[in-house]
Amino acid sequence: MKKRIDLTGRQFGDLTVIGKAESKEKGRFWTCECVCGNTIVVKQADLKNQKVTSCGHEATAITEKKEPAKKMQVKKAPAKKAANGTGHVGVSKVELKSGTRYKANISVDGKTKHLGTFDTLEEAVDARQEAEEMYRKK
């Protein structure tokens, strides 16, 4: 059987472990006292992985001071990557005896709809984009 670790008295950031806490949730929980005086219950894994290092008093202190909000940088969502060799989602390359063709598909309500087979990548990408716009409106 695995030996239980006693974290009582240990420091994790601004939190000092006071003792084991009872919880109906799965896992071990500890009662911790923050440097500001607040007492909170924290999961052991969150303490050890430094996911929780304070009671959140920094956030309340900032809102109490009402400092001007800093402009946050909004990260643009990365473009979907396609692993089908074309670099475009929903467009795949089809090698035939007669040459290379491009197939466009889209998933709607869990079903794949075939949009067509095209001679050029650009035509297939255009068909896919038109379908995205058409199905997005519905």
Protein Blocks (a to p, Z undefined) as FASTA:
>chain_A
ZZdddfehiaehjbccfbdcddfbecdddddddfkopacdddfklmmnomagbeolmmmm
mmmnopacdddddddddddddfehnopghiacdddfkbccddddddeehiacdfbdcfbf
klmmmmmmmmmmmmmmZZ
